[in-house]
Amino acid sequence: VAYEPVWAIGTGKTASVDDVAEMHGFIREQLKELVPDADKVRILYGGSMKPENAGALLSTENVDGGLIGGASLSAEQFLAIARAAV
C-alpha cells in the first residue's frame, strides 16, 4: 500500500513527519479491519522523499519504505536515500 498526499504530487513539498505518522497509523488501523495479517502489509510513503528527509521519514512508525520520484533521476540522490533506509 502506498500513501502520497495529493498536494505533494509533483510539487517538491513533503508532509511533516508528524502528519506522515498520523496518516500511516490511520492506514494501518483501517487495514486491521480489512485484512487478517494487516501487520504484514507494507505501507510506503511517497511525496518528495529526498536525501534530506529520507532518514526521518523511513524511521517513522508504520512507514515501511518509500516511493522515490524525482530523486530517482539522480544516482547520487537515490543512493543517499537507499543509505538512509539501512
N, CA, C and O atoms as a CHARMM CRD file, in Angstrom:
* protein
*
  344
    1    1 VAL  N      0.86400  -1.16300   0.00000 PROA 1      0.00000
    2    1 VAL  CA     0.00000   0.00000   0.00000 PROA 1      0.00000
    3    1 VAL  C      0.90500   1.21900   0.00000 PROA 1      0.00000
    4    1 VAL  O      1.93600   1.23200   0.67200 PROA 1      0.00000
    5    2 ALA  N      0.52500   2.23900  -0.74800 PROA 2      0.00000
    6    2 ALA  CA     1.31500   3.47200  -0.78700 PROA 2      0.00000
    7    2 ALA  C      0.43100   4.67000  -0.48200 PROA 2      0.00000
    8    2 ALA  O     -0.74300   4.71200  -0.84900 PROA 2      0.00000
    9    3 TYR  N      1.02400   5.63800   0.19600 PROA 3      0.00000
   10    3 TYR  CA     0.32700   6.88700   0.50600 PROA 3      0.00000
   11    3 TYR  C      1.17300   8.05100   0.02800 PROA 3      0.00000
   12    3 TYR  O      2.36100   8.14200   0.33900 PROA 3      0.00000
   13    4 GLU  N      0.55600   8.93300  -0.72600 PROA 4      0.00000
   14    4 GLU  CA     1.18000  10.19100  -1.11700 PROA 4      0.00000
   15    4 GLU  C      0.10900  11.27000  -1.04000 PROA 4      0.00000
   16    4 GLU  O     -0.92700  11.16700  -1.69700 PROA 4      0.00000
   17    5 PRO  N      0.35500  12.30300  -0.24200 PROA 5      0.00000
   18    5 PRO  CA    -0.63700  13.38300  -0.16800 PROA 5      0.00000
   19    5 PRO  C     -0.85500  13.98400  -1.55200 PROA 5      0.00000
   20    5 PRO  O      0.10900  14.23600  -2.27500 PROA 5      0.00000
   21    6 VAL  N     -2.09000  14.21000  -1.92000 PROA 6      0.00000
   22    6 VAL  CA    -2.40100  14.72900  -3.25000 PROA 6      0.00000
   23    6 VAL  C     -1.70700  16.06400  -3.49300 PROA 6      0.00000
   24    6 VAL  O     -1.30000  16.35600  -4.61800 PROA 6      0.00000
   25    7 TRP  N     -1.57000  16.86800  -2.45700 PROA 7      0.00000
   26    7 TRP  CA    -0.93600  18.17700  -2.61500 PROA 7      0.00000
   27    7 TRP  C      0.58000  18.07500  -2.77200 PROA 7      0.00000
   28    7 TRP  O      1.23600  19.06800  -3.08500 PROA 7      0.00000
   29    8 ALA  N      1.14300  16.88000  -2.55800 PROA 8      0.00000
   30    8 ALA  CA     2.58700  16.69800  -2.68000 PROA 8      0.00000
   31    8 ALA  C      2.99700  16.18300  -4.05700 PROA 8      0.00000
   32    8 ALA  O      4.17900  16.19900  -4.40000 PROA 8      0.00000
   33    9 ILE  N      2.04200  15.73500  -4.83300 PROA 9      0.00000
   34    9 ILE  CA     2.35900  15.12900  -6.12400 PROA 9      0.00000
   35    9 ILE  C      2.96900  16.17000  -7.04900 PROA 9      0.00000
   36    9 ILE  O      2.33000  17.15400  -7.42100 PROA 9      0.00000
   37   10 GLY  N      4.22500  15.92600  -7.41000 PROA 10     0.00000
   38   10 GLY  CA     4.92500  16.78700  -8.35600 PROA 10     0.00000
   39   10 GLY  C      5.23900  18.18600  -7.86500 PROA 10     0.00000
   40   10 GLY  O      5.60400  19.04800  -8.66400 PROA 10     0.00000
   41   11 THR  N      5.10600  18.43600  -6.55800 PROA 11     0.00000
   42   11 THR  CA     5.31400  19.79600  -6.05100 PROA 11     0.00000
   43   11 THR  C      6.65100  19.99500  -5.36700 PROA 11     0.00000
   44   11 THR  O      7.10300  21.13000  -5.21300 PROA 11     0.00000
   45   12 GLY  N      7.29700  18.90700  -4.95100 PROA 12     0.00000
   46   12 GLY  CA     8.52400  19.02800  -4.17700 PROA 12     0.00000
   47   12 GLY  C      8.25900  19.26800  -2.69900 PROA 12     0.00000
   48   12 GLY  O      9.19600  19.38500  -1.91000 PROA 12     0.00000
   49   13 LYS  N      6.98200  19.34100  -2.31900 PROA 13     0.00000
   50   13 LYS  CA     6.62200  19.55200  -0.91300 PROA 13     0.00000
   51   13 LYS  C      6.48000  18.20000  -0.22300 PROA 13     0.00000
   52   13 LYS  O      5.97900  17.23700  -0.80400 PROA 13     0.00000
   53   14 THR  N      6.93000  18.14700   1.02400 PROA 14     0.00000
   54   14 THR  CA     6.86700  16.92000   1.80500 PROA 14     0.00000
   55   14 THR  C      6.01700  17.14500   3.04300 PROA 14     0.00000
   56   14 THR  O      6.08800  18.20500   3.66500 PROA 14     0.00000
   57   15 ALA  N      5.22300  16.16400   3.40000 PROA 15     0.00000
   58   15 ALA  CA     4.44400  16.24200   4.63600 PROA 15     0.00000
   59   15 ALA  C      5.39100  16.19500   5.83000 PROA 15     0.00000
   60   15 ALA  O      6.49800  15.66500   5.73700 PROA 15     0.00000
   61   16 SER  N      4.94800  16.74800   6.93900 PROA 16     0.00000
   62   16 SER  CA     5.75700  16.67200   8.15800 PROA 16     0.00000
   63   16 SER  C      5.78300  15.22500   8.64700 PROA 16     0.00000
   64   16 SER  O      4.89400  14.43100   8.33800 PROA 16     0.00000
   65   17 VAL  N      6.81600  14.90500   9.41200 PROA 17     0.00000
   66   17 VAL  CA     6.92200  13.55700   9.96700 PROA 17     0.00000
   67   17 VAL  C      5.69200  13.24600  10.82000 PROA 17     0.00000
   68   17 VAL  O      5.18800  12.12300  10.78900 PROA 17     0.00000
   69   18 ASP  N      5.21200  14.21700  11.57200 PROA 18     0.00000
   70   18 ASP  CA     4.01600  14.00300  12.39700 PROA 18     0.00000
   71   18 ASP  C      2.79500  13.67500  11.54000 PROA 18     0.00000
   72   18 ASP  O      2.01600  12.78500  11.88000 PROA 18     0.00000
   73   19 ASP  N      2.63100  14.39500  10.43200 PROA 19     0.00000
   74   19 ASP  CA     1.50000  14.12800   9.53400 PROA 19     0.00000
   75   19 ASP  C      1.61100  12.74200   8.89800 PROA 19     0.00000
   76   19 ASP  O      0.62000  12.02300   8.76900 PROA 19     0.00000
   77   20 VAL  N      2.83000  12.38300   8.50300 PROA 20     0.00000
   78   20 VAL  CA     3.04900  11.06300   7.90200 PROA 20     0.00000
   79   20 VAL  C      2.74500   9.97200   8.92700 PROA 20     0.00000
   80   20 VAL  O      2.08900   8.98100   8.60500 PROA 20     0.00000
   81   21 ALA  N      3.21800  10.15200  10.15300 PROA 21     0.00000
   82   21 ALA  CA     2.96700   9.16200  11.20800 PROA 21     0.00000
   83   21 ALA  C      1.47200   9.00800  11.46000 PROA 21     0.00000
   84   21 ALA  O      0.97500   7.89200  11.61400 PROA 21     0.00000
   85   22 GLU  N      0.76200  10.12200  11.50100 PROA 22     0.00000
   86   22 GLU  CA    -0.68000  10.07100  11.74200 PROA 22     0.00000
   87   22 GLU  C     -1.40700   9.33800  10.61600 PROA 22     0.00000
   88   22 GLU  O     -2.25200   8.48200  10.87600 PROA 22     0.00000
   89   23 MET  N     -1.08400   9.66900   9.37900 PROA 23     0.00000
   90   23 MET  CA    -1.77400   9.04900   8.24600 PROA 23     0.00000
   91   23 MET  C     -1.41800   7.57200   8.11100 PROA 23     0.00000
   92   23 MET  O     -2.29200   6.74600   7.85100 PROA 23     0.00000
   93   24 HSD  N     -0.15400   7.23800   8.28500 PROA 24     0.00000
   94   24 HSD  CA     0.23500   5.83500   8.18100 PROA 24     0.00000
   95   24 HSD  C     -0.37300   5.01300   9.31300 PROA 24     0.00000
   96   24 HSD  O     -0.72900   3.85200   9.11300 PROA 24     0.00000
   97   25 GLY  N     -0.49300   5.60700  10.50100 PROA 25     0.00000
   98   25 GLY  CA    -1.17200   4.93200  11.60100 PROA 25     0.00000
   99   25 GLY  C     -2.63700   4.69000  11.27500 PROA 25     0.00000
  100   25 GLY  O     -3.17600   3.62200  11.56100 PROA 25     0.00000
  101   26 PHE  N     -3.27400   5.68200  10.67800 PROA 26     0.00000
  102   26 PHE  CA    -4.67700   5.55000  10.26700 PROA 26     0.00000
  103   26 PHE  C     -4.82800   4.44100   9.22800 PROA 26     0.00000
  104   26 PHE  O     -5.74000   3.61800   9.31300 PROA 26     0.00000
  105   27 ILE  N     -3.92600   4.42900   8.25000 PROA 27     0.00000
  106   27 ILE  CA    -3.97900   3.39000   7.21400 PROA 27     0.00000
  107   27 ILE  C     -3.81000   2.01200   7.85000 PROA 27     0.00000
  108   27 ILE  O     -4.52500   1.07000   7.50600 PROA 27     0.00000
  109   28 ARG  N     -2.86000   1.90200   8.78100 PROA 28     0.00000
  110   28 ARG  CA    -2.62600   0.61100   9.45000 PROA 28     0.00000
  111   28 ARG  C     -3.89600   0.15000  10.18100 PROA 28     0.00000
  112   28 ARG  O     -4.26700  -1.02100  10.10200 PROA 28     0.00000
  113   29 GLU  N     -4.54800   1.05400  10.87900 PROA 29     0.00000
  114   29 GLU  CA    -5.77100   0.69500  11.60600 PROA 29     0.00000
  115   29 GLU  C     -6.88300   0.26100  10.65000 PROA 29     0.00000
  116   29 GLU  O     -7.62100  -0.68000  10.94100 PROA 29     0.00000
  117   30 GLN  N     -7.00100   0.94300   9.51500 PROA 30     0.00000
  118   30 GLN  CA    -8.00900   0.54900   8.53000 PROA 30     0.00000
  119   30 GLN  C     -7.70100  -0.83500   7.96500 PROA 30     0.00000
  120   30 GLN  O     -8.60500  -1.64400   7.75900 PROA 30     0.00000
  121   31 LEU  N     -6.42300  -1.09900   7.71600 PROA 31     0.00000
  122   31 LEU  CA    -6.02600  -2.41300   7.20700 PROA 31     0.00000
  123   31 LEU  C     -6.37400  -3.51600   8.20000 PROA 31     0.00000
  124   31 LEU  O     -6.78500  -4.60800   7.80800 PROA 31     0.00000
  125   32 LYS  N     -6.20500  -3.22200   9.49400 PROA 32     0.00000
  126   32 LYS  CA    -6.51400  -4.22600  10.52400 PROA 32     0.00000
  127   32 LYS  C     -7.98600  -4.62200  10.49700 PROA 32     0.00000
  128   32 LYS  O     -8.33700  -5.74200  10.86800 PROA 32     0.00000
  129   33 GLU  N     -8.83500  -3.71700  10.06400 PROA 33     0.00000
  130   33 GLU  CA   -10.26100  -4.03000   9.95800 PROA 33     0.00000
  131   33 GLU  C    -10.59000  -4.82800   8.69400 PROA 33     0.00000
  132   33 GLU  O    -11.64000  -5.46500   8.60600 PROA 33     0.00000
  133   34 LEU  N     -9.68200  -4.78700   7.71900 PROA 34     0.00000
  134   34 LEU  CA    -9.95700  -5.39700   6.42100 PROA 34     0.00000
  135   34 LEU  C     -9.15200  -6.65100   6.12000 PROA 34     0.00000
  136   34 LEU  O     -9.60700  -7.52000   5.37600 PROA 34     0.00000
  137   35 VAL  N     -7.95700  -6.74800   6.69400 PROA 35     0.00000
  138   35 VAL  CA    -7.01400  -7.79400   6.30700 PROA 35     0.00000
  139   35 VAL  C     -6.57200  -8.57300   7.54600 PROA 35     0.00000
  140   35 VAL  O     -6.16500  -7.96700   8.53700 PROA 35     0.00000
  141   36 PRO  N     -6.64600  -9.89800   7.50700 PROA 36     0.00000
  142   36 PRO  CA    -6.25500 -10.68800   8.67800 PROA 36     0.00000
  143   36 PRO  C     -4.80600 -10.44800   9.13200 PROA 36     0.00000
  144   36 PRO  O     -4.55200 -10.34400  10.33200 PROA 36     0.00000
  145   37 ASP  N     -3.88200 -10.36000   8.21600 PROA 37     0.00000
  146   37 ASP  CA    -2.46800 -10.16800   8.55400 PROA 37     0.00000
  147   37 ASP  C     -2.02100  -8.74200   8.24900 PROA 37     0.00000
  148   37 ASP  O     -1.00100  -8.53700   7.59000 PROA 37     0.00000
  149   38 ALA  N     -2.76500  -7.77600   8.71500 PROA 38     0.00000
  150   38 ALA  CA    -2.50100  -6.37100   8.39400 PROA 38     0.00000
  151   38 ALA  C     -1.10300  -5.91700   8.79700 PROA 38     0.00000
  152   38 ALA  O     -0.52200  -5.04900   8.14700 PROA 38     0.00000
  153   39 ASP  N     -0.56100  -6.49700   9.86200 PROA 39     0.00000
  154   39 ASP  CA     0.77200  -6.08700  10.30600 PROA 39     0.00000
  155   39 ASP  C      1.85900  -6.49500   9.31800 PROA 39     0.00000
  156   39 ASP  O      2.97900  -5.98700   9.37800 PROA 39     0.00000
  157   40 LYS  N      1.53300  -7.40600   8.41600 PROA 40     0.00000
  158   40 LYS  CA     2.50000  -7.84200   7.40600 PROA 40     0.00000
  159   40 LYS  C      2.44300  -6.98600   6.14300 PROA 40     0.00000
  160   40 LYS  O      3.32800  -7.08000   5.29200 PROA 40     0.00000
  161   41 VAL  N      1.42100  -6.16000   6.01600 PROA 41     0.00000
  162   41 VAL  CA     1.28300  -5.30000   4.83900 PROA 41     0.00000
  163   41 VAL  C      2.24700  -4.13000   4.97200 PROA 41     0.00000
  164   41 VAL  O      2.27600  -3.45200   5.99900 PROA 41     0.00000
  165   42 ARG  N      3.02400  -3.90100   3.94400 PROA 42     0.00000
  166   42 ARG  CA     3.96600  -2.77700   3.94800 PROA 42     0.00000
  167   42 ARG  C      3.24700  -1.52400   3.46600 PROA 42     0.00000
  168   42 ARG  O      2.47800  -1.55200   2.50500 PROA 42     0.00000
  169   43 ILE  N      3.52000  -0.43100   4.15900 PROA 43     0.00000
  170   43 ILE  CA     2.94100   0.85800   3.77500 PROA 43     0.00000
  171   43 ILE  C      4.09100   1.77200   3.37700 PROA 43     0.00000
  172   43 ILE  O      4.97800   2.05700   4.18200 PROA 43     0.00000
  173   44 LEU  N      4.06900   2.22300   2.14300 PROA 44     0.00000
  174   44 LEU  CA     5.12500   3.07500   1.59800 PROA 44     0.00000
  175   44 LEU  C      4.68000   4.52700   1.59700 PROA 44     0.00000
  176   44 LEU  O      3.49500   4.82600   1.44600 PROA 44     0.00000
  177   45 TYR  N      5.64600   5.42700   1.76800 PROA 45     0.00000
  178   45 TYR  CA     5.34800   6.85200   1.69000 PROA 45     0.00000
  179   45 TYR  C      5.92400   7.41500   0.40300 PROA 45     0.00000
  180   45 TYR  O      7.08800   7.18300   0.08000 PROA 45     0.00000
  181   46 GLY  N      5.11200   8.14700  -0.32000 PROA 46     0.00000
  182   46 GLY  CA     5.55800   8.90400  -1.48000 PROA 46     0.00000
  183   46 GLY  C      5.28900  10.36100  -1.17500 PROA 46     0.00000
  184   46 GLY  O      4.48900  10.66000  -0.28900 PROA 46     0.00000
  185   47 GLY  N      5.90500  11.24000  -1.85100 PROA 47     0.00000
  186   47 GLY  CA     5.65700  12.66000  -1.58500 PROA 47     0.00000
  187   47 GLY  C      6.94800  13.40500  -1.36200 PROA 47     0.00000
  188   47 GLY  O      7.18200  13.95100  -0.28400 PROA 47     0.00000
  189   48 SER  N      7.78300  13.42800  -2.37400 PROA 48     0.00000
  190   48 SER  CA     9.03400  14.18900  -2.33300 PROA 48     0.00000
  191   48 SER  C     10.00000  13.68400  -1.27300 PROA 48     0.00000
  192   48 SER  O     10.57700  14.46700  -0.51900 PROA 48     0.00000
  193   49 MET  N     10.17100  12.36500  -1.22500 PROA 49     0.00000
  194   49 MET  CA    11.22300  11.82200  -0.37400 PROA 49     0.00000
  195   49 MET  C     12.54900  12.13000  -1.05000 PROA 49     0.00000
  196   49 MET  O     12.72900  11.87800  -2.24100 PROA 49     0.00000
  197   50 LYS  N     13.46900  12.67600  -0.27600 PROA 50     0.00000
  198   50 LYS  CA    14.78200  13.05500  -0.78800 PROA 50     0.00000
  199   50 LYS  C     15.82600  12.79000   0.28600 PROA 50     0.00000
  200   50 LYS  O     15.46300  12.49200   1.42400 PROA 50     0.00000
  201   51 PRO  N     17.11200  12.88900  -0.04100 PROA 51     0.00000
  202   51 PRO  CA    18.14400  12.57300   0.94700 PROA 51     0.00000
  203   51 PRO  C     17.99000  13.34600   2.26100 PROA 51     0.00000
  204   51 PRO  O     18.29700  12.81800   3.33000 PROA 51     0.00000
  205   52 GLU  N     17.52400  14.57500   2.18400 PROA 52     0.00000
  206   52 GLU  CA    17.42200  15.41600   3.37700 PROA 52     0.00000
  207   52 GLU  C     16.34000  14.95200   4.35400 PROA 52     0.00000
  208   52 GLU  O     16.43900  15.22400   5.55000 PROA 52     0.00000
  209   53 ASN  N     15.31700  14.26100   3.86900 PROA 53     0.00000
  210   53 ASN  CA    14.22700  13.87000   4.77100 PROA 53     0.00000
  211   53 ASN  C     14.01500  12.35500   4.84600 PROA 53     0.00000
  212   53 ASN  O     13.17900  11.88600   5.61900 PROA 53     0.00000
  213   54 ALA  N     14.75600  11.59900   4.05900 PROA 54     0.00000
  214   54 ALA  CA    14.53800  10.15200   3.99600 PROA 54     0.00000
  215   54 ALA  C     14.74900   9.46900   5.34100 PROA 54     0.00000
  216   54 ALA  O     13.95500   8.61200   5.72700 PROA 54     0.00000
  217   55 GLY  N     15.79500   9.83100   6.05000 PROA 55     0.00000
  218   55 GLY  CA    16.06900   9.18800   7.33500 PROA 55     0.00000
  219   55 GLY  C     14.92800   9.35200   8.31100 PROA 55     0.00000
  220   55 GLY  O     14.50300   8.38800   8.94800 PROA 55     0.00000
  221   56 ALA  N     14.42900  10.57200   8.43300 PROA 56     0.00000
  222   56 ALA  CA    13.32700  10.84700   9.36400 PROA 56     0.00000
  223   56 ALA  C     12.05100  10.14300   8.92500 PROA 56     0.00000
  224   56 ALA  O     11.34400   9.56700   9.75200 PROA 56     0.00000
  225   57 LEU  N     11.75200  10.18500   7.63500 PROA 57     0.00000
  226   57 LEU  CA    10.52400   9.54900   7.14900 PROA 57     0.00000
  227   57 LEU  C     10.58100   8.03300   7.29400 PROA 57     0.00000
  228   57 LEU  O      9.61100   7.40500   7.72000 PROA 57     0.00000
  229   58 LEU  N     11.71700   7.45400   6.93900 PROA 58     0.00000
  230   58 LEU  CA    11.83200   5.99800   6.96200 PROA 58     0.00000
  231   58 LEU  C     11.92900   5.42600   8.37100 PROA 58     0.00000
  232   58 LEU  O     11.73000   4.22700   8.56800 PROA 58     0.00000
  233   59 SER  N     12.23300   6.27000   9.34900 PROA 59     0.00000
  234   59 SER  CA    12.28000   5.78800  10.73400 PROA 59     0.00000
  235   59 SER  C     10.95600   6.02500  11.45800 PROA 59     0.00000
  236   59 SER  O     10.83500   5.73800  12.64900 PROA 59     0.00000
  237   60 THR  N      9.97200   6.54600  10.74100 PROA 60     0.00000
  238   60 THR  CA     8.65200   6.81000  11.30900 PROA 60     0.00000
  239   60 THR  C      7.86400   5.50600  11.42200 PROA 60     0.00000
  240   60 THR  O      7.88500   4.67700  10.51100 PROA 60     0.00000
  241   61 GLU  N      7.17200   5.33300  12.54000 PROA 61     0.00000
  242   61 GLU  CA     6.36900   4.13100  12.74900 PROA 61     0.00000
  243   61 GLU  C      5.36000   3.95500  11.61300 PROA 61     0.00000
  244   61 GLU  O      4.72200   4.91400  11.17900 PROA 61     0.00000
  245   62 ASN  N      5.22800   2.73200  11.14500 PROA 62     0.00000
  246   62 ASN  CA     4.31000   2.33700  10.06900 PROA 62     0.00000
  247   62 ASN  C      4.74000   2.79900   8.68200 PROA 62     0.00000
  248   62 ASN  O      3.99800   2.60100   7.72100 PROA 62     0.00000
  249   63 VAL  N      5.90900   3.40600   8.54900 PROA 63     0.00000
  250   63 VAL  CA     6.45600   3.71600   7.22500 PROA 63     0.00000
  251   63 VAL  C      7.45700   2.60900   6.91900 PROA 63     0.00000
  252   63 VAL  O      8.50700   2.50700   7.55300 PROA 63     0.00000
  253   64 ASP  N      7.11300   1.78400   5.93700 PROA 64     0.00000
  254   64 ASP  CA     7.92000   0.60400   5.63100 PROA 64     0.00000
  255   64 ASP  C      8.80000   0.77200   4.40000 PROA 64     0.00000
  256   64 ASP  O      9.51100  -0.15700   4.01800 PROA 64     0.00000
  257   65 GLY  N      8.76100   1.92800   3.78500 PROA 65     0.00000
  258   65 GLY  CA     9.56200   2.18900   2.60100 PROA 65     0.00000
  259   65 GLY  C      9.06300   3.43900   1.91800 PROA 65     0.00000
  260   65 GLY  O      8.15500   4.11300   2.40500 PROA 65     0.00000
  261   66 GLY  N      9.66800   3.74000   0.78200 PROA 66     0.00000
  262   66 GLY  CA     9.29100   4.96300   0.09200 PROA 66     0.00000
  263   66 GLY  C      9.11700   4.76800  -1.39900 PROA 66     0.00000
  264   66 GLY  O      9.68800   3.86000  -2.00200 PROA 66     0.00000
  265   67 LEU  N      8.32000   5.63900  -1.97300 PROA 67     0.00000
  266   67 LEU  CA     8.18300   5.73300  -3.42500 PROA 67     0.00000
  267   67 LEU  C      9.06300   6.90200  -3.83800 PROA 67     0.00000
  268   67 LEU  O      8.77300   8.05000  -3.50000 PROA 67     0.00000
  269   68 ILE  N     10.11100   6.62200  -4.54900 PROA 68     0.00000
  270   68 ILE  CA    11.06800   7.66500  -4.88900 PROA 68     0.00000
  271   68 ILE  C     10.72500   8.20200  -6.27300 PROA 68     0.00000
  272   68 ILE  O     10.72200   7.45800  -7.25400 PROA 68     0.00000
  273   69 GLY  N     10.44200   9.47500  -6.34200 PROA 69     0.00000
  274   69 GLY  CA    10.07200  10.11600  -7.60300 PROA 69     0.00000
  275   69 GLY  C     11.26600  10.79900  -8.23600 PROA 69     0.00000
  276   69 GLY  O     12.18100  10.14100  -8.72900 PROA 69     0.00000
  277   70 GLY  N     11.25200  12.12200  -8.21900 PROA 70     0.00000
  278   70 GLY  CA    12.28100  12.91800  -8.87700 PROA 70     0.00000
  279   70 GLY  C     13.69200  12.60700  -8.41600 PROA 70     0.00000
  280   70 GLY  O     14.63000  12.67700  -9.21100 PROA 70     0.00000
  281   71 ALA  N     13.86100  12.26400  -7.14300 PROA 71     0.00000
  282   71 ALA  CA    15.20100  11.96100  -6.62500 PROA 71     0.00000
  283   71 ALA  C     15.78700  10.71600  -7.28000 PROA 71     0.00000
  284   71 ALA  O     17.00200  10.52100  -7.25100 PROA 71     0.00000
  285   72 SER  N     14.94500   9.87500  -7.86700 PROA 72     0.00000
  286   72 SER  CA    15.45200   8.66500  -8.52100 PROA 72     0.00000
  287   72 SER  C     16.13500   8.97500  -9.84900 PROA 72     0.00000
  288   72 SER  O     16.78600   8.10900 -10.43300 PROA 72     0.00000
  289   73 LEU  N     15.98800  10.19600 -10.32100 PROA 73     0.00000
  290   73 LEU  CA    16.63800  10.58600 -11.57700 PROA 73     0.00000
  291   73 LEU  C     18.11800  10.87900 -11.38700 PROA 73     0.00000
  292   73 LEU  O     18.86700  10.97200 -12.35900 PROA 73     0.00000
  293   74 SER  N     18.53600  11.02200 -10.14800 PROA 74     0.00000
  294   74 SER  CA    19.93900  11.26200  -9.82200 PROA 74     0.00000
  295   74 SER  C     20.46000  10.05900  -9.04700 PROA 74     0.00000
  296   74 SER  O     19.97200   9.75900  -7.95700 PROA 74     0.00000
  297   75 ALA  N     21.45000   9.37200  -9.61000 PROA 75     0.00000
  298   75 ALA  CA    22.01000   8.20100  -8.93000 PROA 75     0.00000
  299   75 ALA  C     22.54300   8.58100  -7.55300 PROA 75     0.00000
  300   75 ALA  O     22.40000   7.81400  -6.60100 PROA 75     0.00000
  301   76 GLU  N     23.14900   9.74300  -7.43900 PROA 76     0.00000
  302   76 GLU  CA    23.70200  10.19400  -6.15900 PROA 76     0.00000
  303   76 GLU  C     22.59800  10.38000  -5.11700 PROA 76     0.00000
  304   76 GLU  O     22.73400   9.93500  -3.97700 PROA 76     0.00000
  305   77 GLN  N     21.51600  11.03500  -5.50900 PROA 77     0.00000
  306   77 GLN  CA    20.40900  11.24100  -4.57200 PROA 77     0.00000
  307   77 GLN  C     19.72500   9.92300  -4.21900 PROA 77     0.00000
  308   77 GLN  O     19.38400   9.68600  -3.06000 PROA 77     0.00000
  309   78 PHE  N     19.52900   9.07500  -5.21100 PROA 78     0.00000
  310   78 PHE  CA    18.87400   7.79300  -4.95800 PROA 78     0.00000
  311   78 PHE  C     19.70300   6.94600  -4.00200 PROA 78     0.00000
  312   78 PHE  O     19.15900   6.32600  -3.08800 PROA 78     0.00000
  313   79 LEU  N     21.00700   6.91600  -4.20600 PROA 79     0.00000
  314   79 LEU  CA    21.89100   6.15000  -3.32900 PROA 79     0.00000
  315   79 LEU  C     21.86300   6.70700  -1.90900 PROA 79     0.00000
  316   79 LEU  O     21.89300   5.94400  -0.94300 PROA 79     0.00000
  317   80 ALA  N     21.80800   8.02200  -1.77600 PROA 80     0.00000
  318   80 ALA  CA    21.73100   8.63300  -0.44500 PROA 80     0.00000
  319   80 ALA  C     20.44400   8.22400   0.26600 PROA 80     0.00000
  320   80 ALA  O     20.45400   7.98500   1.47400 PROA 80     0.00000
  321   81 ILE  N     19.34800   8.14300  -0.46400 PROA 81     0.00000
  322   81 ILE  CA    18.08000   7.69000   0.12800 PROA 81     0.00000
  323   81 ILE  C     18.18900   6.21900   0.51800 PROA 81     0.00000
  324   81 ILE  O     17.73700   5.82800   1.59500 PROA 81     0.00000
  325   82 ALA  N     18.78000   5.41100  -0.34200 PROA 82     0.00000
  326   82 ALA  CA    18.95100   3.99100  -0.03300 PROA 82     0.00000
  327   82 ALA  C     19.79800   3.81000   1.21900 PROA 82     0.00000
  328   82 ALA  O     19.51000   2.94400   2.04500 PROA 82     0.00000
  329   83 ARG  N     20.83000   4.61200   1.36100 PROA 83     0.00000
  330   83 ARG  CA    21.67300   4.52900   2.56700 PROA 83     0.00000
  331   83 ARG  C     20.88900   4.92300   3.80900 PROA 83     0.00000
  332   83 ARG  O     21.10200   4.35700   4.88100 PROA 83     0.00000
  333   84 ALA  N     19.99500   5.87400   3.67700 PROA 84     0.00000
  334   84 ALA  CA    19.17900   6.30400   4.82200 PROA 84     0.00000
  335   84 ALA  C     18.21800   5.20300   5.25400 PROA 84     0.00000
  336   84 ALA  O     17.75400   5.19200   6.39400 PROA 84     0.00000
  337   85 ALA  N     17.92300   4.28500   4.34900 PROA 85     0.00000
  338   85 ALA  CA    16.95700   3.22400   4.63600 PROA 85     0.00000
  339   85 ALA  C     17.56200   2.08000   5.44600 PROA 85     0.00000
  340   85 ALA  O     16.82900   1.24400   5.97300 PROA 85     0.00000
  341   86 VAL  N     18.86800   2.03400   5.54900 PROA 86     0.00000
  342   86 VAL  CA    19.50300   0.92300   6.28800 PROA 86     0.00000
  343   86 VAL  C     20.18500   1.39200   7.54800 PROA 86     0.00000
  344   86 VAL  O     20.76200   0.58400   8.27600 PROA 86     0.00000
